[in-house]
């Protein structure tokens, strides 16, 4: 039996657009968030369940997107 972390956020396919919108909102306000919250968000993002199971260099790519879109 495989171990499944019950704390990992999973969502049905019909909620994909909502998850993308929430992600976009986080990116928009990223510079205004306290450093502790940013760290927690990045930690959750690295551990999050996704239909694309293997994303090469995931931590680097997450950091990169935050630098490319510095908020509003």
N, CA, C and O atoms as a Tripos MOL2 file, in Angstrom:
@<TRIPOS>MOLECULE
protein
  288   287    72     0     0
PROTEIN
NO_CHARGES

@<TRIPOS>ATOM
      1 N           0.8440   -1.1830    0.0000 N.3       1 UNK1
      2 CA          0.0000    0.0000    0.0000 C.3       1 UNK1
      3 C           0.8880    1.2440    0.0000 C.2       1 UNK1
      4 O           1.7970    1.3530    0.8230 O.2       1 UNK1
      5 N           0.6350    2.1750   -0.9080 N.am      2 UNK2
      6 CA          1.4270    3.4040   -1.0230 C.3       2 UNK2
      7 C           1.0050    4.4070    0.0340 C.2       2 UNK2
      8 O          -0.1700    4.5070    0.3860 O.2       2 UNK2
      9 N           1.9690    5.1360    0.5270 N.am      3 UNK3
     10 CA          1.7030    6.1980    1.5030 C.3       3 UNK3
     11 C           1.1450    7.4210    0.7790 C.2       3 UNK3
     12 O           1.7170    7.8790   -0.2100 O.2       3 UNK3
     13 N           0.0400    7.9390    1.2700 N.am      4 UNK4
     14 CA         -0.5520    9.1530    0.7000 C.3       4 UNK4
     15 C          -0.6210   10.1950    1.8040 C.2       4 UNK4
     16 O          -1.2540    9.9770    2.8370 O.2       4 UNK4
     17 N           0.0240   11.3140    1.5830 N.am      5 UNK5
     18 CA          0.0070   12.4050    2.5540 C.3       5 UNK5
     19 C          -1.3400   13.1000    2.4670 C.2       5 UNK5
     20 O          -1.6540   13.7390    1.4630 O.2       5 UNK5
     21 N          -2.1330   12.9730    3.5200 N.am      6 UNK6
     22 CA         -3.4790   13.5540    3.5240 C.3       6 UNK6
     23 C          -3.4560   15.0740    3.5880 C.2       6 UNK6
     24 O          -4.4850   15.7140    3.3730 O.2       6 UNK6
     25 N          -2.3010   15.6630    3.8810 N.am      7 UNK7
     26 CA         -2.1990   17.1180    3.9420 C.3       7 UNK7
     27 C          -2.0030   17.7330    2.5660 C.2       7 UNK7
     28 O          -2.1190   18.9480    2.4070 O.2       7 UNK7
     29 N          -1.7070   16.9030    1.5690 N.am      8 UNK8
     30 CA         -1.4840   17.4140    0.2230 C.3       8 UNK8
     31 C          -2.8250   17.8180   -0.3820 C.2       8 UNK8
     32 O          -3.7730   17.0320   -0.4100 O.2       8 UNK8
     33 N          -2.8850   19.0460   -0.8620 N.am      9 UNK9
     34 CA         -4.1000   19.5720   -1.4790 C.3       9 UNK9
     35 C          -4.3230   18.9150   -2.8370 C.2       9 UNK9
     36 O          -3.4570   18.9730   -3.7100 O.2       9 UNK9
     37 N          -5.4720   18.2990   -3.0110 N.am     10 UNK10
     38 CA         -5.8490   17.7150   -4.2980 C.3      10 UNK10
     39 C          -7.1690   18.3350   -4.7190 C.2      10 UNK10
     40 O          -7.9870   18.7200   -3.8830 O.2      10 UNK10
     41 N          -7.3620   18.4230   -6.0080 N.am     11 UNK11
     42 CA         -8.5810   19.0490   -6.5130 C.3      11 UNK11
     43 C          -9.0650   18.2930   -7.7460 C.2      11 UNK11
     44 O          -8.2670   17.7020   -8.4720 O.2      11 UNK11
     45 N         -10.3770   18.3150   -7.9770 N.am     12 UNK12
     46 CA        -10.9070   17.6650   -9.1730 C.3      12 UNK12
     47 C         -10.6370   18.5210  -10.4140 C.2      12 UNK12
     48 O         -10.4160   19.7270  -10.2990 O.2      12 UNK12
     49 N         -10.6550   17.9170  -11.5700 N.am     13 UNK13
     50 CA        -10.3550   18.6040  -12.8290 C.3      13 UNK13
     51 C         -11.2120   19.8430  -13.0300 C.2      13 UNK13
     52 O         -10.7360   20.8340  -13.5830 O.2      13 UNK13
     53 N         -12.4560   19.8070  -12.5980 N.am     14 UNK14
     54 CA        -13.3340   20.9600  -12.8180 C.3      14 UNK14
     55 C         -12.9360   22.1790  -11.9860 C.2      14 UNK14
     56 O         -13.4120   23.2840  -12.2450 O.2      14 UNK14
     57 N         -12.0670   21.9880  -10.9890 N.am     15 UNK15
     58 CA        -11.5870   23.1140  -10.1850 C.3      15 UNK15
     59 C         -10.2580   23.6720  -10.6830 C.2      15 UNK15
     60 O          -9.7280   24.6130  -10.0930 O.2      15 UNK15
     61 N          -9.7160   23.1120  -11.7480 N.am     16 UNK16
     62 CA         -8.4080   23.5280  -12.2640 C.3      16 UNK16
     63 C          -8.3610   25.0340  -12.5470 C.2      16 UNK16
     64 O          -7.3770   25.6920  -12.2110 O.2      16 UNK16
     65 N          -9.4040   25.5790  -13.1550 N.am     17 UNK17
     66 CA         -9.4040   27.0130  -13.4700 C.3      17 UNK17
     67 C          -9.3800   27.8530  -12.1950 C.2      17 UNK17
     68 O          -8.8020   28.9400  -12.1900 O.2      17 UNK17
     69 N          -9.9880   27.3780  -11.1320 N.am     18 UNK18
     70 CA         -9.9960   28.1140   -9.8660 C.3      18 UNK18
     71 C          -8.6140   28.0790   -9.2210 C.2      18 UNK18
     72 O          -8.1520   29.0820   -8.6780 O.2      18 UNK18
     73 N          -7.9670   26.9370   -9.2810 N.am     19 UNK19
     74 CA         -6.6280   26.8110   -8.7230 C.3      19 UNK19
     75 C          -5.6520   27.7090   -9.4890 C.2      19 UNK19
     76 O          -4.7920   28.3500   -8.8860 O.2      19 UNK19
     77 N          -5.7870   27.7540  -10.8190 N.am     20 UNK20
     78 CA         -4.9310   28.6430  -11.6210 C.3      20 UNK20
     79 C          -5.1650   30.1020  -11.2510 C.2      20 UNK20
     80 O          -4.2120   30.8730  -11.1440 O.2      20 UNK20
     81 N          -6.4170   30.4850  -11.0540 N.am     21 UNK21
     82 CA         -6.7210   31.8720  -10.6950 C.3      21 UNK21
     83 C          -6.1480   32.2260   -9.3210 C.2      21 UNK21
     84 O          -5.6220   33.3230   -9.1300 O.2      21 UNK21
     85 N          -6.2500   31.3060   -8.3740 N.am     22 UNK22
     86 CA         -5.6630   31.5580   -7.0600 C.3      22 UNK22
     87 C          -4.1440   31.6760   -7.1590 C.2      22 UNK22
     88 O          -3.5380   32.5200   -6.4990 O.2      22 UNK22
     89 N          -3.5320   30.8290   -7.9850 N.am     23 UNK23
     90 CA         -2.0920   30.9250   -8.2060 C.3      23 UNK23
     91 C          -1.7160   32.2670   -8.8060 C.2      23 UNK23
     92 O          -0.7270   32.8730   -8.3930 O.2      23 UNK23
     93 N          -2.4830   32.7350   -9.7650 N.am     24 UNK24
     94 CA         -2.2300   34.0400  -10.3770 C.3      24 UNK24
     95 C          -2.3600   35.1580   -9.3560 C.2      24 UNK24
     96 O          -1.5930   36.1210   -9.3780 O.2      24 UNK24
     97 N          -3.3270   35.0300   -8.4660 N.am     25 UNK25
     98 CA         -3.5160   36.0420   -7.4250 C.3      25 UNK25
     99 C          -2.3190   36.0710   -6.4710 C.2      25 UNK25
    100 O          -1.8740   37.1450   -6.0660 O.2      25 UNK25
    101 N          -1.8020   34.9040   -6.1160 N.am     26 UNK26
    102 CA         -0.6300   34.8480   -5.2390 C.3      26 UNK26
    103 C           0.5590   35.5280   -5.9120 C.2      26 UNK26
    104 O           1.2820   36.2940   -5.2750 O.2      26 UNK26
    105 N           0.7580   35.2490   -7.1950 N.am     27 UNK27
    106 CA          1.8620   35.8720   -7.9250 C.3      27 UNK27
    107 C           1.6960   37.3960   -7.9450 C.2      27 UNK27
    108 O           2.6740   38.1310   -7.8060 O.2      27 UNK27
    109 N           0.4710   37.8620   -8.1160 N.am     28 UNK28
    110 CA          0.2160   39.3000   -8.1880 C.3      28 UNK28
    111 C           0.5610   40.0250   -6.8870 C.2      28 UNK28
    112 O           1.0310   41.1620   -6.9260 O.2      28 UNK28
    113 N           0.3390   39.3920   -5.7500 N.am     29 UNK29
    114 CA          0.5730   40.0570   -4.4580 C.3      29 UNK29
    115 C           1.8590   39.5960   -3.7820 C.2      29 UNK29
    116 O           2.1450   40.0060   -2.6570 O.2      29 UNK29
    117 N           2.6360   38.7520   -4.4530 N.am     30 UNK30
    118 CA          3.8490   38.1630   -3.8830 C.3      30 UNK30
    119 C           4.7580   39.1790   -3.1780 C.2      30 UNK30
    120 O           5.1880   38.9140   -2.0550 O.2      30 UNK30
    121 N           5.0650   40.3230   -3.7850 N.am     31 UNK31
    122 CA          5.9780   41.2690   -3.1220 C.3      31 UNK31
    123 C           5.4360   41.8160   -1.8010 C.2      31 UNK31
    124 O           6.2120   42.2580   -0.9540 O.2      31 UNK31
    125 N           4.1430   41.7910   -1.6200 N.am     32 UNK32
    126 CA          3.5230   42.3320   -0.4150 C.3      32 UNK32
    127 C           3.4440   41.3160    0.7210 C.2      32 UNK32
    128 O           3.1420   41.6800    1.8570 O.2      32 UNK32
    129 N           3.7120   40.0490    0.4240 N.am     33 UNK33
    130 CA          3.5890   39.0010    1.4300 C.3      33 UNK33
    131 C           4.8160   38.9490    2.3220 C.2      33 UNK33
    132 O           5.9390   39.1410    1.8540 O.2      33 UNK33
    133 N           4.6050   38.6890    3.6140 N.am     34 UNK34
    134 CA          5.7520   38.5390    4.5200 C.3      34 UNK34
    135 C           6.6240   37.3530    4.0840 C.2      34 UNK34
    136 O           6.1230   36.3810    3.5180 O.2      34 UNK34
    137 N           7.9110   37.4430    4.3500 N.am     35 UNK35
    138 CA          8.8690   36.4060    3.9550 C.3      35 UNK35
    139 C           8.4660   35.0270    4.4830 C.2      35 UNK35
    140 O           8.6080   34.0310    3.7720 O.2      35 UNK35
    141 N           7.9680   34.9560    5.7160 N.am     36 UNK36
    142 CA          7.5360   33.6770    6.2940 C.3      36 UNK36
    143 C           6.4190   33.0500    5.4580 C.2      36 UNK36
    144 O           6.4300   31.8440    5.2090 O.2      36 UNK36
    145 N           5.4650   33.8600    5.0290 N.am     37 UNK37
    146 CA          4.3480   33.3630    4.2180 C.3      37 UNK37
    147 C           4.8530   32.9210    2.8540 C.2      37 UNK37
    148 O           4.4150   31.8940    2.3350 O.2      37 UNK37
    149 N           5.7640   33.6790    2.2710 N.am     38 UNK38
    150 CA          6.3540   33.2790    0.9860 C.3      38 UNK38
    151 C           7.0160   31.9080    1.0920 C.2      38 UNK38
    152 O           6.8550   31.0610    0.2140 O.2      38 UNK38
    153 N           7.7550   31.7010    2.1650 N.am     39 UNK39
    154 CA          8.4150   30.4130    2.3810 C.3      39 UNK39
    155 C           7.4250   29.2820    2.5110 C.2      39 UNK39
    156 O           7.6290   28.2020    1.9560 O.2      39 UNK39
    157 N           6.3580   29.5220    3.2370 N.am     40 UNK40
    158 CA          5.3210   28.4820    3.3930 C.3      40 UNK40
    159 C           4.6570   28.1700    2.0650 C.2      40 UNK40
    160 O           4.4010   27.0060    1.7540 O.2      40 UNK40
    161 N           4.3750   29.2100    1.2720 N.am     41 UNK41
    162 CA          3.7460   29.0020   -0.0370 C.3      41 UNK41
    163 C           4.6650   28.1880   -0.9360 C.2      41 UNK41
    164 O           4.2100   27.2580   -1.6020 O.2      41 UNK41
    165 N           5.9550   28.5250   -0.9640 N.am     42 UNK42
    166 CA          6.8950   27.7810   -1.8040 C.3      42 UNK42
    167 C           7.0140   26.3320   -1.3450 C.2      42 UNK42
    168 O           7.0960   25.4220   -2.1690 O.2      42 UNK42
    169 N           7.0230   26.1230   -0.0590 N.am     43 UNK43
    170 CA          7.0860   24.7590    0.4770 C.3      43 UNK43
    171 C           5.8600   23.9560    0.0470 C.2      43 UNK43
    172 O           5.9810   22.8060   -0.3740 O.2      43 UNK43
    173 N           4.6910   24.5600    0.1530 N.am     44 UNK44
    174 CA          3.4580   23.8950   -0.2740 C.3      44 UNK44
    175 C           3.4670   23.6330   -1.7810 C.2      44 UNK44
    176 O           3.0220   22.5800   -2.2380 O.2      44 UNK44
    177 N           3.9750   24.5950   -2.5420 N.am     45 UNK45
    178 CA          4.0190   24.4400   -3.9990 C.3      45 UNK45
    179 C           4.9250   23.2750   -4.4030 C.2      45 UNK45
    180 O           4.6090   22.5330   -5.3330 O.2      45 UNK45
    181 N           6.0430   23.1190   -3.7070 N.am     46 UNK46
    182 CA          6.9560   22.0120   -4.0250 C.3      46 UNK46
    183 C           6.3310   20.6640   -3.7020 C.2      46 UNK46
    184 O           6.6290   19.6680   -4.3610 O.2      46 UNK46
    185 N           5.4650   20.6230   -2.6920 N.am     47 UNK47
    186 CA          4.8700   19.3570   -2.2560 C.3      47 UNK47
    187 C           3.5070   19.0850   -2.8840 C.2      47 UNK47
    188 O           2.9700   17.9870   -2.7380 O.2      47 UNK47
    189 N           2.9480   20.0580   -3.5730 N.am     48 UNK48
    190 CA          1.5690   19.9460   -4.0690 C.3      48 UNK48
    191 C           1.3960   18.8130   -5.0800 C.2      48 UNK48
    192 O           2.2910   18.5140   -5.8710 O.2      48 UNK48
    193 N           0.2550   18.2160   -5.0290 N.am     49 UNK49
    194 CA         -0.1390   17.2160   -6.0120 C.3      49 UNK49
    195 C          -0.4490   17.9340   -7.3150 C.2      49 UNK49
    196 O          -0.9810   19.0440   -7.3140 O.2      49 UNK49
    197 N          -0.1130   17.2900   -8.4240 N.am     50 UNK50
    198 CA         -0.3930   17.8730   -9.7220 C.3      50 UNK50
    199 C          -0.5300   16.7520  -10.7320 C.2      50 UNK50
    200 O           0.0740   15.6890  -10.5850 O.2      50 UNK50
    201 N          -1.3240   16.9950  -11.7530 N.am     51 UNK51
    202 CA         -1.4820   15.9960  -12.8050 C.3      51 UNK51
    203 C          -0.1610   15.7440  -13.5280 C.2      51 UNK51
    204 O           0.0830   14.6400  -14.0150 O.2      51 UNK51
    205 N           0.6920   16.7720  -13.5970 N.am     52 UNK52
    206 CA          2.0280   16.6240  -14.1710 C.3      52 UNK52
    207 C           2.9480   16.2390  -13.0260 C.2      52 UNK52
    208 O           3.5360   17.0980  -12.3690 O.2      52 UNK52
    209 N           3.0640   14.9420  -12.7960 N.am     53 UNK53
    210 CA          3.7640   14.4320  -11.6130 C.3      53 UNK53
    211 C           5.2180   14.8800  -11.5470 C.2      53 UNK53
    212 O           5.6650   15.3770  -10.5130 O.2      53 UNK53
    213 N           5.9540   14.7110  -12.6280 N.am     54 UNK54
    214 CA          7.3830   15.0400  -12.5920 C.3      54 UNK54
    215 C           7.6500   16.3180  -13.3830 C.2      54 UNK54
    216 O           7.5070   16.3450  -14.6060 O.2      54 UNK54
    217 N           8.0310   17.3580  -12.6830 N.am     55 UNK55
    218 CA          8.4140   18.6190  -13.3230 C.3      55 UNK55
    219 C           9.9080   18.7940  -13.0650 C.2      55 UNK55
    220 O          10.3120   19.0000  -11.9200 O.2      55 UNK55
    221 N          10.7360   18.7150  -14.1110 N.am     56 UNK56
    222 CA         12.1790   18.8670  -13.9170 C.3      56 UNK56
    223 C          12.5270   20.2050  -13.2690 C.2      56 UNK56
    224 O          11.9670   21.2400  -13.6330 O.2      56 UNK56
    225 N          13.4520   20.1820  -12.3080 N.am     57 UNK57
    226 CA         13.9500   21.3920  -11.6400 C.3      57 UNK57
    227 C          12.8110   22.2260  -11.0400 C.2      57 UNK57
    228 O          12.8300   23.4540  -11.1250 O.2      57 UNK57
    229 N          11.8510   21.5800  -10.4530 N.am     58 UNK58
    230 CA         10.6630   22.2650   -9.9170 C.3      58 UNK58
    231 C          10.9960   23.4340   -8.9920 C.2      58 UNK58
    232 O          10.4820   24.5290   -9.2200 O.2      58 UNK58
    233 N          11.8300   23.2650   -7.9600 N.am     59 UNK59
    234 CA         12.1070   24.4170   -7.0770 C.3      59 UNK59
    235 C          12.6780   25.6150   -7.8340 C.2      59 UNK59
    236 O          12.2910   26.7570   -7.5850 O.2      59 UNK59
    237 N          13.6040   25.3470   -8.7620 N.am     60 UNK60
    238 CA         14.1800   26.4380   -9.5550 C.3      60 UNK60
    239 C          13.1310   27.1180  -10.4190 C.2      60 UNK60
    240 O          13.1280   28.3420  -10.5540 O.2      60 UNK60
    241 N          12.2560   26.3410  -10.9920 N.am     61 UNK61
    242 CA         11.2270   26.9050  -11.8700 C.3      61 UNK61
    243 C          10.2130   27.7140  -11.0780 C.2      61 UNK61
    244 O           9.7240   28.7340  -11.5640 O.2      61 UNK61
    245 N           9.8870   27.2760   -9.8630 N.am     62 UNK62
    246 CA          8.9730   28.0460   -9.0140 C.3      62 UNK62
    247 C           9.5910   29.3980   -8.6570 C.2      62 UNK62
    248 O           8.9260   30.4310   -8.7320 O.2      62 UNK62
    249 N          10.8620   29.3850   -8.2690 N.am     63 UNK63
    250 CA         11.5500   30.6350   -7.9470 C.3      63 UNK63
    251 C          11.6260   31.5400   -9.1770 C.2      63 UNK63
    252 O          11.4690   32.7570   -9.0710 O.2      63 UNK63
    253 N          11.8660   30.9470  -10.3270 N.am     64 UNK64
    254 CA         12.0000   31.7140  -11.5650 C.3      64 UNK64
    255 C          10.7120   32.4510  -11.9260 C.2      64 UNK64
    256 O          10.7540   33.6100  -12.3370 O.2      64 UNK64
    257 N           9.5830   31.7910  -11.7750 N.am     65 UNK65
    258 CA          8.3110   32.4470  -12.1370 C.3      65 UNK65
    259 C           8.0320   33.6200  -11.2120 C.2      65 UNK65
    260 O           7.4460   34.6140  -11.6400 O.2      65 UNK65
    261 N           8.4370   33.5230   -9.9570 N.am     66 UNK66
    262 CA          8.2040   34.6270   -9.0370 C.3      66 UNK66
    263 C           9.0930   35.8160   -9.3940 C.2      66 UNK66
    264 O           8.7050   36.9640   -9.1820 O.2      66 UNK66
    265 N          10.2780   35.5500   -9.9330 N.am     67 UNK67
    266 CA         11.1520   36.6580  -10.3550 C.3      67 UNK67
    267 C          10.6700   37.2900  -11.6570 C.2      67 UNK67
    268 O          10.8140   38.4970  -11.8490 O.2      67 UNK67
    269 N          10.1020   36.4890  -12.5470 N.am     68 UNK68
    270 CA          9.6330   37.0240  -13.8420 C.3      68 UNK68
    271 C           8.4060   37.8980  -13.6910 C.2      68 UNK68
    272 O           8.2040   38.8220  -14.4790 O.2      68 UNK68
    273 N           7.5830   37.6220  -12.6940 N.am     69 UNK69
    274 CA          6.3340   38.3790  -12.4910 C.3      69 UNK69
    275 C           6.3810   39.0170  -11.1040 C.2      69 UNK69
    276 O           5.8710   38.4480  -10.1390 O.2      69 UNK69
    277 N           6.9930   40.1950  -11.0060 N.am     70 UNK70
    278 CA          7.2210   40.8040   -9.6910 C.3      70 UNK70
    279 C           5.9770   41.4120   -9.0320 C.2      70 UNK70
    280 O           6.1120   42.2400   -8.1310 O.2      70 UNK70
    281 N           4.8170   41.0370   -9.4430 N.am     71 UNK71
    282 CA          3.5960   41.5660   -8.8240 C.3      71 UNK71
    283 C           3.0750   42.7680   -9.5890 C.2      71 UNK71
    284 O           3.5990   43.1290  -10.6430 O.2      71 UNK71
    285 N           2.0630   43.3640   -9.0590 N.am     72 UNK72
    286 CA          1.4470   44.5180   -9.7280 C.3      72 UNK72
    287 C           2.0630   45.8060   -9.2760 C.2      72 UNK72
    288 O           1.6650   46.8750   -9.7360 O.2      72 UNK72
@<TRIPOS>BOND
     1     1     2 1
     2     2     3 1
     3     3     4 2
     4     3     5 am
     5     5     6 1
     6     6     7 1
     7     7     8 2
     8     7     9 am
     9     9    10 1
    10    10    11 1
    11    11    12 2
    12    11    13 am
    13    13    14 1
    14    14    15 1
    15    15    16 2
    16    15    17 am
    17    17    18 1
    18    18    19 1
    19    19    20 2
    20    19    21 am
    21    21    22 1
    22    22    23 1
    23    23    24 2
    24    23    25 am
    25    25    26 1
    26    26    27 1
    27    27    28 2
    28    27    29 am
    29    29    30 1
    30    30    31 1
    31    31    32 2
    32    31    33 am
    33    33    34 1
    34    34    35 1
    35    35    36 2
    36    35    37 am
    37    37    38 1
    38    38    39 1
    39    39    40 2
    40    39    41 am
    41    41    42 1
    42    42    43 1
    43    43    44 2
    44    43    45 am
    45    45    46 1
    46    46    47 1
    47    47    48 2
    48    47    49 am
    49    49    50 1
    50    50    51 1
    51    51    52 2
    52    51    53 am
    53    53    54 1
    54    54    55 1
    55    55    56 2
    56    55    57 am
    57    57    58 1
    58    58    59 1
    59    59    60 2
    60    59    61 am
    61    61    62 1
    62    62    63 1
    63    63    64 2
    64    63    65 am
    65    65    66 1
    66    66    67 1
    67    67    68 2
    68    67    69 am
    69    69    70 1
    70    70    71 1
    71    71    72 2
    72    71    73 am
    73    73    74 1
    74    74    75 1
    75    75    76 2
    76    75    77 am
    77    77    78 1
    78    78    79 1
    79    79    80 2
    80    79    81 am
    81    81    82 1
    82    82    83 1
    83    83    84 2
    84    83    85 am
    85    85    86 1
    86    86    87 1
    87    87    88 2
    88    87    89 am
    89    89    90 1
    90    90    91 1
    91    91    92 2
    92    91    93 am
    93    93    94 1
    94    94    95 1
    95    95    96 2
    96    95    97 am
    97    97    98 1
    98    98    99 1
    99    99   100 2
   100    99   101 am
   101   101   102 1
   102   102   103 1
   103   103   104 2
   104   103   105 am
   105   105   106 1
   106   106   107 1
   107   107   108 2
   108   107   109 am
   109   109   110 1
   110   110   111 1
   111   111   112 2
   112   111   113 am
   113   113   114 1
   114   114   115 1
   115   115   116 2
   116   115   117 am
   117   117   118 1
   118   118   119 1
   119   119   120 2
   120   119   121 am
   121   121   122 1
   122   122   123 1
   123   123   124 2
   124   123   125 am
   125   125   126 1
   126   126   127 1
   127   127   128 2
   128   127   129 am
   129   129   130 1
   130   130   131 1
   131   131   132 2
   132   131   133 am
   133   133   134 1
   134   134   135 1
   135   135   136 2
   136   135   137 am
   137   137   138 1
   138   138   139 1
   139   139   140 2
   140   139   141 am
   141   141   142 1
   142   142   143 1
   143   143   144 2
   144   143   145 am
   145   145   146 1
   146   146   147 1
   147   147   148 2
   148   147   149 am
   149   149   150 1
   150   150   151 1
   151   151   152 2
   152   151   153 am
   153   153   154 1
   154   154   155 1
   155   155   156 2
   156   155   157 am
   157   157   158 1
   158   158   159 1
   159   159   160 2
   160   159   161 am
   161   161   162 1
   162   162   163 1
   163   163   164 2
   164   163   165 am
   165   165   166 1
   166   166   167 1
   167   167   168 2
   168   167   169 am
   169   169   170 1
   170   170   171 1
   171   171   172 2
   172   171   173 am
   173   173   174 1
   174   174   175 1
   175   175   176 2
   176   175   177 am
   177   177   178 1
   178   178   179 1
   179   179   180 2
   180   179   181 am
   181   181   182 1
   182   182   183 1
   183   183   184 2
   184   183   185 am
   185   185   186 1
   186   186   187 1
   187   187   188 2
   188   187   189 am
   189   189   190 1
   190   190   191 1
   191   191   192 2
   192   191   193 am
   193   193   194 1
   194   194   195 1
   195   195   196 2
   196   195   197 am
   197   197   198 1
   198   198   199 1
   199   199   200 2
   200   199   201 am
   201   201   202 1
   202   202   203 1
   203   203   204 2
   204   203   205 am
   205   205   206 1
   206   206   207 1
   207   207   208 2
   208   207   209 am
   209   209   210 1
   210   210   211 1
   211   211   212 2
   212   211   213 am
   213   213   214 1
   214   214   215 1
   215   215   216 2
   216   215   217 am
   217   217   218 1
   218   218   219 1
   219   219   220 2
   220   219   221 am
   221   221   222 1
   222   222   223 1
   223   223   224 2
   224   223   225 am
   225   225   226 1
   226   226   227 1
   227   227   228 2
   228   227   229 am
   229   229   230 1
   230   230   231 1
   231   231   232 2
   232   231   233 am
   233   233   234 1
   234   234   235 1
   235   235   236 2
   236   235   237 am
   237   237   238 1
   238   238   239 1
   239   239   240 2
   240   239   241 am
   241   241   242 1
   242   242   243 1
   243   243   244 2
   244   243   245 am
   245   245   246 1
   246   246   247 1
   247   247   248 2
   248   247   249 am
   249   249   250 1
   250   250   251 1
   251   251   252 2
   252   251   253 am
   253   253   254 1
   254   254   255 1
   255   255   256 2
   256   255   257 am
   257   257   258 1
   258   258   259 1
   259   259   260 2
   260   259   261 am
   261   261   262 1
   262   262   263 1
   263   263   264 2
   264   263   265 am
   265   265   266 1
   266   266   267 1
   267   267   268 2
   268   267   269 am
   269   269   270 1
   270   270   271 1
   271   271   272 2
   272   271   273 am
   273   273   274 1
   274   274   275 1
   275   275   276 2
   276   275   277 am
   277   277   278 1
   278   278   279 1
   279   279   280 2
   280   279   281 am
   281   281   282 1
   282   282   283 1
   283   283   284 2
   284   283   285 am
   285   285   286 1
   286   286   287 1
   287   287   288 2
@<TRIPOS>SUBSTRUCTURE
     1 UNK1         2 RESIDUE 1 A UNK
     2 UNK2         6 RESIDUE 1 A UNK
     3 UNK3        10 RESIDUE 1 A UNK
     4 UNK4        14 RESIDUE 1 A UNK
     5 UNK5        18 RESIDUE 1 A UNK
     6 UNK6        22 RESIDUE 1 A UNK
     7 UNK7        26 RESIDUE 1 A UNK
     8 UNK8        30 RESIDUE 1 A UNK
     9 UNK9        34 RESIDUE 1 A UNK
    10 UNK10       38 RESIDUE 1 A UNK
    11 UNK11       42 RESIDUE 1 A UNK
    12 UNK12       46 RESIDUE 1 A UNK
    13 UNK13       50 RESIDUE 1 A UNK
    14 UNK14       54 RESIDUE 1 A UNK
    15 UNK15       58 RESIDUE 1 A UNK
    16 UNK16       62 RESIDUE 1 A UNK
    17 UNK17       66 RESIDUE 1 A UNK
    18 UNK18       70 RESIDUE 1 A UNK
    19 UNK19       74 RESIDUE 1 A UNK
    20 UNK20       78 RESIDUE 1 A UNK
    21 UNK21       82 RESIDUE 1 A UNK
    22 UNK22       86 RESIDUE 1 A UNK
    23 UNK23       90 RESIDUE 1 A UNK
    24 UNK24       94 RESIDUE 1 A UNK
    25 UNK25       98 RESIDUE 1 A UNK
    26 UNK26      102 RESIDUE 1 A UNK
    27 UNK27      106 RESIDUE 1 A UNK
    28 UNK28      110 RESIDUE 1 A UNK
    29 UNK29      114 RESIDUE 1 A UNK
    30 UNK30      118 RESIDUE 1 A UNK
    31 UNK31      122 RESIDUE 1 A UNK
    32 UNK32      126 RESIDUE 1 A UNK
    33 UNK33      130 RESIDUE 1 A UNK
    34 UNK34      134 RESIDUE 1 A UNK
    35 UNK35      138 RESIDUE 1 A UNK
    36 UNK36      142 RESIDUE 1 A UNK
    37 UNK37      146 RESIDUE 1 A UNK
    38 UNK38      150 RESIDUE 1 A UNK
    39 UNK39      154 RESIDUE 1 A UNK
    40 UNK40      158 RESIDUE 1 A UNK
    41 UNK41      162 RESIDUE 1 A UNK
    42 UNK42      166 RESIDUE 1 A UNK
    43 UNK43      170 RESIDUE 1 A UNK
    44 UNK44      174 RESIDUE 1 A UNK
    45 UNK45      178 RESIDUE 1 A UNK
    46 UNK46      182 RESIDUE 1 A UNK
    47 UNK47      186 RESIDUE 1 A UNK
    48 UNK48      190 RESIDUE 1 A UNK
    49 UNK49      194 RESIDUE 1 A UNK
    50 UNK50      198 RESIDUE 1 A UNK
    51 UNK51      202 RESIDUE 1 A UNK
    52 UNK52      206 RESIDUE 1 A UNK
    53 UNK53      210 RESIDUE 1 A UNK
    54 UNK54      214 RESIDUE 1 A UNK
    55 UNK55      218 RESIDUE 1 A UNK
    56 UNK56      222 RESIDUE 1 A UNK
    57 UNK57      226 RESIDUE 1 A UNK
    58 UNK58      230 RESIDUE 1 A UNK
    59 UNK59      234 RESIDUE 1 A UNK
    60 UNK60      238 RESIDUE 1 A UNK
    61 UNK61      242 RESIDUE 1 A UNK
    62 UNK62      246 RESIDUE 1 A UNK
    63 UNK63      250 RESIDUE 1 A UNK
    64 UNK64      254 RESIDUE 1 A UNK
    65 UNK65      258 RESIDUE 1 A UNK
    66 UNK66      262 RESIDUE 1 A UNK
    67 UNK67      266 RESIDUE 1 A UNK
    68 UNK68      270 RESIDUE 1 A UNK
    69 UNK69      274 RESIDUE 1 A UNK
    70 UNK70      278 RESIDUE 1 A UNK
    71 UNK71      282 RESIDUE 1 A UNK
    72 UNK72      286 RESIDUE 1 A UNK
